[in-house]
Amino acid sequence: MTNIMEMIADTNASIDTVWMLLAAMLVFFMQPGFALVEAGFTRTKNTTNILMKNCIDFMFGSILFWFIGFGLMFGIGKFVGTPHFFDLEIMDEIIANGLPIEGFLIFQTVFCATSATIVSGAMAERTKFSMYLVYTVFISVFIYPISGHWTWGGGWLMNADEGSFMMTAFGVPFHDFAGSTVVHLVGGVVALVGAAILGPRIGKYDKNKRSRAIPGHSLTLAALGVFILWFGWFGFNPGSQLAAAGIENRTAISHVFLTTNLAACAGGLFALFTSWFKYGKPSLSLTLNGVLAGLVGITAGCDLVSPFGSVAIGIICGVVMVYAVEFIDHVLKIDDPVGASSVHGVCGFLGTILTGLFATADGWLYGAGPNFFLAQCFGSVTVGAWAALMGYIVFKGLDKIYGIRVPARIEEEGLDIYEHGETAYN
């Protein structure tokens, strides 16, 4: 009997491990999705630069996260974890989740890479490649792991122990199942701050500071990128369950699959309707970003909301995203070529706090009171403020010391030849 139980437990652990690694593969596949979206929404002369940055995100970020970021995020500590440079055996003893530590590391690595790559789109077409390498280091080993420690690393925002700060203040911990705040808000806020410090592209605003459209060179590439990201999100969200064996896990990942897809569809549809109503034509580019807005929004609460709630979150994020793009462009005068700060920053925040309304167990709209909603607001604002402050220090410091923007001639003629010595199209 004991042998049978051990065999069952071993089989379940193997199933869970395979599921986690499969999900990690899907999240990794989001890297080419981001690359195609960013390349499609920007101009031909900068395509090589865009593709190079998306390669670097993962290559550089993987090594840095393995070296130090993983320990800072999941190590023992209150504000930040203790780094355990390259020592996975110690990390295995600390985390002890029943999964191989190597697999858990690669699963967390692909999430870190996602947060870093969000920034490249908002700062596209005018950033020095060398400076991109430098700020990728700060995101991968400092900004993302520390706020990640507060949440997924067992830190104070998700600490549900009696007498902890969140339990004392709100009676419930902060909840972010797959990263609306931990990944997307962090990336979106850093992107917004970086784009603001960098300044708009040449020709983006006229002498009266009216915004001019600078069309990307291929909506075909952008659309393909969004479909790849949509596909990859089925690893991003359901994979965060980290287990597939047993009725509870298989029910949970099936539920998350459904809510993720419904939010994406609702976000895309209502971004389409909003752009049609607002501009007189249904915009493909805004519809594509609407799909991403719905996906970003549902990521925090995909495990807690009903299918109806996921549609509501998708609708709200899809509509708000359209107005956020216009507000950032026309009012704040911040040039974000791909809408990263609206999609990931605004909708990451929005999806996180909407979880406090639509969660079927603790949501305010389900009669549970405002505590969970307030906890979600507090956690998201805190992490967003951290990302904004650190992003400002990093970008302002780099700009003062080295300058993060390419000279005007290079920007006008394209970064591909001057920064990389080759073009994407010949």
Phi, psi and omega per residue, in radians:
M1 nan -0.744 3.134
T2 -1.090 -0.723 -3.139
N3 -1.113 -0.681 3.129
I4 -1.112 -0.789 3.141
M5 -1.101 -0.676 3.108
E6 -1.155 -0.687 3.103
M7 -1.117 -0.710 3.126
I8 -1.130 -0.788 3.134
A9 -1.088 -0.713 3.136
D10 -1.153 -0.706 3.102
T11 -1.113 -0.754 3.119
N12 -1.072 -0.734 3.123
A13 -1.115 -0.654 3.116
S14 -1.170 -0.740 3.105
I15 -1.072 -0.777 3.137
D16 -1.085 -0.702 -3.138
T17 -1.148 -0.786 3.123
V18 -1.084 -0.729 3.119
W19 -1.076 -0.789 3.136
M20 -1.072 -0.760 -3.121
L21 -1.222 -0.629 3.061
L22 -1.103 -0.755 3.101
A23 -1.089 -0.697 3.106
A24 -1.073 -0.673 3.088
M25 -1.079 -0.743 -3.141
L26 -1.128 -0.722 3.123
V27 -1.175 -0.671 3.053
F28 -1.039 -0.662 -3.125
F29 -1.141 -0.252 3.053
M30 -1.202 -0.392 3.114
Q31 -1.025 -0.881 3.051
P32 -1.125 -0.477 3.061
G33 -1.085 -0.863 3.085
F34 -1.051 -0.725 -3.120
A35 -1.052 -0.770 -3.112
L36 -1.241 -0.674 3.094
V37 -1.073 -0.849 -3.109
E38 -1.153 -0.727 3.124
A39 -1.126 -0.748 -3.117
G40 -1.155 -0.598 -3.111
F41 -1.487 -0.035 3.110
T42 -2.088 -3.123 -2.986
R43 -1.544 2.743 -3.064
T44 -0.935 -0.687 -3.013
K45 -1.190 -0.158 -3.130
N46 -2.075 0.214 -3.038
T47 -1.128 -0.777 3.121
T48 -1.029 -0.743 3.130
N49 -1.071 -0.732 3.115
I50 -1.095 -0.833 -3.103
L51 -1.141 -0.693 3.120
M52 -1.081 -0.750 -3.114
K53 -1.127 -0.636 3.120
N54 -1.259 -0.505 3.012
C55 -1.204 -0.807 -3.100
I56 -1.081 -0.683 3.125
D57 -0.845 -0.863 -3.048
F58 -1.373 -0.749 -3.099
M59 -1.140 -0.911 -3.123
F60 -1.179 -0.805 -3.104
G61 -1.088 -0.649 -3.136
S62 -1.092 -0.793 -3.127
I63 -1.178 -0.756 -3.114
L64 -1.163 -0.703 -3.127
F65 -1.190 -0.692 3.070
W66 -1.103 -0.721 -3.068
F67 -1.197 -0.835 -3.016
I68 -2.430 -0.634 -3.031
G69 -1.071 -0.666 -3.123
F70 -1.068 -0.762 3.115
G71 -1.173 -0.715 3.112
L72 -1.087 -0.597 -3.082
M73 -1.432 -0.710 -3.011
F74 -2.028 0.016 3.109
G75 -1.314 3.066 -3.121
I76 -1.402 2.320 3.132
G77 2.830 2.761 -3.117
K78 -1.489 -1.051 3.134
F79 -1.379 -0.719 -3.138
V80 -2.596 2.635 3.140
G81 -1.284 2.722 3.086
T82 -1.342 2.166 -3.126
P83 -1.194 2.460 3.072
H84 -2.192 1.456 -2.982
F85 -0.943 1.958 3.066
F86 1.148 -0.116 -2.998
D87 -1.566 1.585 -3.104
L88 -1.324 -0.404 3.128
E89 -1.116 -0.744 3.094
I90 -1.137 -0.736 3.131
M91 -1.113 -0.609 3.104
D92 -1.105 -0.687 3.105
E93 -1.186 -0.608 -3.117
I94 -1.284 -0.820 -3.038
I95 -1.357 -0.886 3.026
A96 0.776 0.957 3.138
N97 -1.742 0.168 3.119
G98 1.448 0.006 3.132
L99 -1.899 2.642 3.095
P100 -1.016 2.318 -3.057
I101 -1.119 -0.565 3.113
E102 -1.114 -0.721 3.126
G103 -1.193 -0.706 3.125
F104 -1.135 -0.641 3.088
L105 -1.083 -0.815 -3.103
I106 -1.196 -0.576 3.085
F107 -1.105 -0.761 3.125
Q108 -1.259 -0.515 3.138
T109 -1.095 -0.744 -3.098
V110 -1.183 -0.482 3.055
F111 -1.238 -0.732 3.095
C112 -1.045 -0.742 -3.140
A113 -1.111 -0.615 3.108
T114 -1.101 -0.788 3.130
S115 -1.058 -0.706 -3.116
A116 -1.203 -0.676 -3.045
T117 -1.283 -0.369 3.096
I118 -1.024 -0.643 -3.046
V119 -1.170 -0.596 -3.033
S120 -1.103 -0.583 -3.110
G121 -1.170 -0.732 -3.117
A122 -1.205 -0.462 -3.093
M123 -1.849 0.328 -3.050
A124 -1.207 2.709 2.966
E125 1.331 0.082 3.130
R126 -2.695 0.152 -3.096
T127 -1.784 2.378 3.050
K128 -1.078 2.364 -3.139
F129 -1.109 -0.656 3.135
S130 -1.089 -0.661 3.128
M131 -1.268 -0.521 3.060
Y132 -1.099 -0.703 3.096
L133 -1.065 -0.718 -3.078
V134 -1.173 -0.828 -3.080
Y135 -1.304 -0.364 2.995
T136 -1.096 -0.634 3.074
V137 -1.057 -0.844 -3.109
F138 -1.088 -0.693 3.133
I139 -1.179 -0.777 -3.022
S140 -1.293 -0.534 -3.047
V141 -1.998 -0.011 -3.064
F142 -2.400 -1.144 -3.011
I143 -1.119 -0.975 -3.101
Y144 -1.167 -0.842 -3.101
P145 -1.095 -0.614 -3.094
I146 -1.228 -0.873 3.087
S147 -1.170 -0.513 3.045
G148 -1.150 -0.569 3.077
H149 -1.150 -0.657 3.133
W150 -1.091 -0.440 -3.028
T151 -1.937 -1.434 -3.062
W152 -1.270 -0.349 -3.100
G153 -1.510 0.196 3.124
G154 1.464 0.281 -3.112
G155 -1.346 -2.926 -2.912
W156 -1.190 -0.483 -3.109
L157 -1.259 -0.527 -3.140
M158 -1.890 0.215 -3.139
N159 -1.347 1.975 -3.104
A160 -1.741 0.202 3.129
D161 -1.185 2.589 3.103
E162 -1.074 2.296 -3.138
G163 1.559 -0.079 3.092
S164 -1.215 2.867 -3.082
F165 -1.010 -0.877 -3.067
M166 -1.143 -0.681 3.138
M167 -1.215 -0.621 3.112
T168 -1.229 -0.726 -3.065
A169 -1.386 -0.704 -2.998
F170 -2.173 -0.262 -3.102
G171 1.360 0.105 -3.124
V172 -2.744 2.515 3.118
P173 -1.424 2.889 3.026
F174 -1.162 2.540 -3.109
H175 -2.276 2.174 3.037
D176 -2.522 1.645 -2.969
F177 -1.055 -0.854 -3.033
A178 -2.273 0.039 2.945
G179 2.098 0.434 3.049
S180 -0.955 -0.743 3.091
T181 -1.625 -0.885 -3.016
V182 -1.002 -0.714 -3.099
V183 -1.783 -0.990 -2.929
H184 -1.380 -0.763 3.102
L185 -1.105 -0.745 3.112
V186 -1.022 -0.878 3.132
G187 -1.109 -0.727 -3.104
G188 -1.178 -0.694 3.137
V189 -1.216 -0.787 3.082
V190 -1.052 -0.671 3.109
A191 -1.092 -0.764 -3.129
L192 -1.111 -0.805 3.136
V193 -1.107 -0.767 3.129
G194 -1.079 -0.774 3.136
A195 -1.133 -0.634 3.120
A196 -1.149 -0.788 -3.139
I197 -1.204 -0.649 -3.119
L198 -1.172 -0.638 -3.101
G199 1.586 2.825 -3.091
P200 -1.267 2.792 3.056
R201 -1.140 2.668 3.092
I202 -1.043 2.230 3.124
G203 1.570 -0.049 -3.116
K204 -1.213 -0.643 3.131
Y205 -2.157 2.423 3.116
D206 -1.400 -3.045 -3.058
K207 -1.149 -0.367 3.075
N208 -1.644 0.162 3.122
K209 1.124 0.490 3.003
R210 -1.481 2.420 -3.085
S211 -1.273 2.409 3.034
R212 -2.003 2.426 3.093
A213 -1.258 2.366 3.003
I214 -2.096 1.602 -3.026
P215 -1.105 2.519 3.003
G216 -1.261 2.914 -2.993
H217 -1.570 -0.209 -3.082
S218 -2.749 1.763 3.019
L219 -1.232 -0.338 3.059
T220 -1.097 -0.863 3.100
L221 -1.090 -0.725 -3.122
A222 -1.091 -0.748 3.141
A223 -1.133 -0.762 3.095
L224 -1.062 -0.714 3.112
G225 -1.067 -0.719 3.130
V226 -1.142 -0.727 3.101
F227 -1.095 -0.668 3.091
I228 -1.137 -0.757 3.106
L229 -1.093 -0.728 3.111
W230 -1.024 -0.813 3.106
F231 -1.077 -0.807 -3.131
G232 -1.111 -0.490 -3.136
W233 -1.136 -0.345 3.073
F234 -1.289 -0.174 2.911
G235 -1.681 -0.650 -3.096
F236 -1.024 -0.899 -3.076
N237 -1.506 -1.037 3.123
P238 -1.069 -0.574 -3.141
G239 -1.111 -0.419 -3.138
S240 -1.200 -0.168 2.993
Q241 -1.179 -0.471 3.090
L242 1.095 0.238 3.129
A243 -2.758 2.587 3.121
A244 -2.279 -0.305 -3.088
A245 -1.347 2.464 3.096
G246 1.633 2.695 -3.058
I247 -1.111 -0.638 -3.122
E248 -1.126 -0.767 -3.118
N249 -1.258 -0.743 -3.117
R250 -1.189 -0.534 3.046
T251 -1.219 -0.708 -3.115
A252 -1.129 -0.827 -3.100
I253 -1.217 -0.541 3.073
S254 -1.158 -0.736 3.099
H255 -1.075 -0.768 -3.127
V256 -1.165 -0.660 3.042
F257 -0.971 -0.826 -3.080
L258 -1.141 -0.878 -3.101
T259 -1.122 -0.632 3.111
T260 -1.085 -0.821 -3.102
N261 -1.191 -0.727 -3.130
L262 -1.099 -0.720 3.127
A263 -1.133 -0.695 3.106
A264 -1.076 -0.796 -3.139
C265 -1.126 -0.775 -3.141
A266 -1.133 -0.732 3.124
G267 -1.081 -0.786 3.125
G268 -1.130 -0.785 -3.118
L269 -1.091 -0.795 -3.058
F270 -1.384 -0.384 2.945
A271 -1.200 -0.686 3.072
L272 -1.053 -0.885 -3.123
F273 -1.092 -0.698 -3.121
T274 -1.154 -0.772 3.126
S275 -1.145 -0.645 3.112
W276 -1.110 -0.814 3.130
F277 -1.161 -0.726 -3.013
K278 -1.370 -0.681 -3.031
Y279 -1.996 -0.037 3.093
G280 1.490 -0.123 3.118
K281 -2.423 2.505 3.061
P282 -1.319 1.995 -3.036
S283 -1.497 2.189 3.090
L284 -1.178 -0.759 -3.089
S285 -1.087 -0.721 3.108
L286 -1.253 -0.582 3.076
T287 -1.123 -0.756 3.102
L288 -1.064 -0.794 3.099
N289 -1.182 -0.467 3.074
G290 -1.148 -0.677 3.054
V291 -1.041 -0.827 3.128
L292 -1.126 -0.638 3.112
A293 -1.075 -0.756 3.093
G294 -1.116 -0.695 3.118
L295 -1.146 -0.784 3.111
V296 -1.088 -0.757 -3.083
G297 -1.124 -0.670 -3.068
I298 -1.409 -0.215 -3.005
T299 -1.091 -0.579 -3.127
A300 -1.229 -0.739 -2.987
G301 -2.076 0.383 -3.083
C302 -1.053 -0.398 3.135
D303 -1.538 -0.307 -3.006
L304 -1.869 -0.377 -3.042
V305 -1.674 2.760 3.078
S306 -1.405 2.943 3.037
P307 -0.968 -0.692 3.080
F308 -1.068 -0.779 3.127
G309 -1.086 -0.649 3.137
S310 -1.158 -0.664 3.079
V311 -1.132 -0.743 3.122
A312 -1.070 -0.757 3.118
I313 -1.125 -0.733 3.103
G314 -1.074 -0.754 3.128
I315 -1.068 -0.864 -3.103
I316 -1.068 -0.798 -3.116
C317 -1.161 -0.700 3.130
G318 -1.094 -0.729 3.137
V319 -1.249 -0.840 -3.106
V320 -1.087 -0.638 -3.129
M321 -0.995 -0.741 -3.127
V322 -1.042 -0.790 -3.135
Y323 -1.277 -0.540 3.107
A324 -1.167 -0.707 3.099
V325 -1.027 -0.803 -3.141
E326 -1.159 -0.702 -3.118
F327 -1.127 -0.820 -3.130
I328 -1.131 -0.664 -3.104
D329 -1.332 -0.865 -2.981
H330 -1.587 -0.546 -3.073
V331 -1.709 -0.926 -3.140
L332 -1.343 -0.313 -3.124
K333 1.037 0.666 3.078
I334 -1.829 2.178 -3.061
D335 -1.564 1.886 3.119
D336 -2.092 1.685 -2.994
P337 -0.992 -0.542 -3.048
V338 -1.939 -0.024 -3.118
G339 1.306 0.446 -3.072
A340 -1.099 -0.709 -3.107
S341 -1.186 -0.551 3.084
S342 -1.304 -0.841 -3.087
V343 -1.172 -0.891 -3.016
H344 -1.578 -0.724 -3.112
G345 -1.298 -1.054 -3.095
V346 -1.113 -0.851 -3.082
C347 -1.313 -0.443 3.014
G348 -1.120 -0.783 3.090
F349 -1.143 -0.815 -3.079
L350 -1.087 -0.792 -3.135
G351 -1.106 -0.606 3.140
T352 -1.173 -0.799 -3.112
I353 -1.308 -0.511 3.096
L354 -1.178 -0.451 3.033
T355 -1.024 -0.627 3.098
G356 -1.164 -0.301 3.081
L357 -1.661 -0.721 -2.948
F358 -1.764 -0.070 3.076
A359 -1.059 2.261 -3.016
T360 -1.219 -0.415 -3.119
A361 -1.606 -0.856 -3.027
D362 -1.998 0.065 -3.059
G363 -1.209 2.531 -3.132
W364 -1.077 -0.665 -3.133
L365 -1.258 -0.198 3.110
Y366 -1.816 0.307 3.015
G367 1.476 0.220 -3.083
A368 -1.564 -0.035 -3.122
G369 1.590 3.059 -3.008
P370 -1.508 -0.068 -2.980
N371 -1.032 -0.821 -3.117
F372 -1.146 -0.705 3.091
F373 -1.049 -0.769 3.131
L374 -1.160 -0.662 3.089
A375 -1.106 -0.696 3.112
Q376 -1.142 -0.742 3.106
C377 -1.081 -0.801 -3.115
F378 -1.091 -0.823 -3.114
G379 -1.100 -0.758 -3.108
S380 -1.195 -0.721 3.107
V381 -1.127 -0.723 -3.129
T382 -1.093 -0.851 3.137
V383 -1.154 -0.700 3.108
G384 -1.088 -0.712 3.117
A385 -1.134 -0.713 3.083
W386 -1.029 -0.833 -3.123
A387 -1.113 -0.714 -3.136
A388 -1.132 -0.791 -3.121
L389 -1.117 -0.870 -3.120
M390 -1.156 -0.680 3.096
G391 -1.079 -0.724 3.126
Y392 -1.114 -0.799 -3.134
I393 -1.071 -0.797 -3.104
V394 -1.130 -0.916 -3.056
F395 -1.230 -0.695 3.125
K396 -1.161 -0.713 3.108
G397 -1.103 -0.820 3.125
L398 -1.110 -0.667 -3.127
D399 -1.160 -0.699 3.141
K400 -1.210 -0.683 -3.042
I401 -1.448 -0.816 -3.022
Y402 -2.049 -0.475 -2.981
G403 1.483 2.134 -3.060
I404 -1.754 -0.111 -3.078
R405 -1.851 2.492 3.096
V406 -1.269 2.736 3.060
P407 -1.057 2.753 -3.059
A408 -1.012 -0.690 -3.111
R409 -1.094 -0.744 3.132
I410 -1.132 -0.732 3.127
E411 -1.088 -0.727 -3.101
E412 -1.220 -0.652 -3.102
E413 -1.566 -0.267 3.091
G414 1.947 2.467 -3.103
L415 -1.341 -0.357 -3.001
D416 -1.027 -0.920 -3.084
I417 -1.239 -0.802 -3.034
Y418 -1.276 -0.622 -3.087
E419 -1.588 -0.507 -3.005
H420 -2.229 -0.220 3.108
G421 1.270 0.316 3.120
E422 -2.769 2.734 -3.128
T423 -2.003 2.727 -3.134
A424 -1.317 -0.515 -3.080
Y425 -2.151 2.239 -3.138
N426 -2.316 nan nan
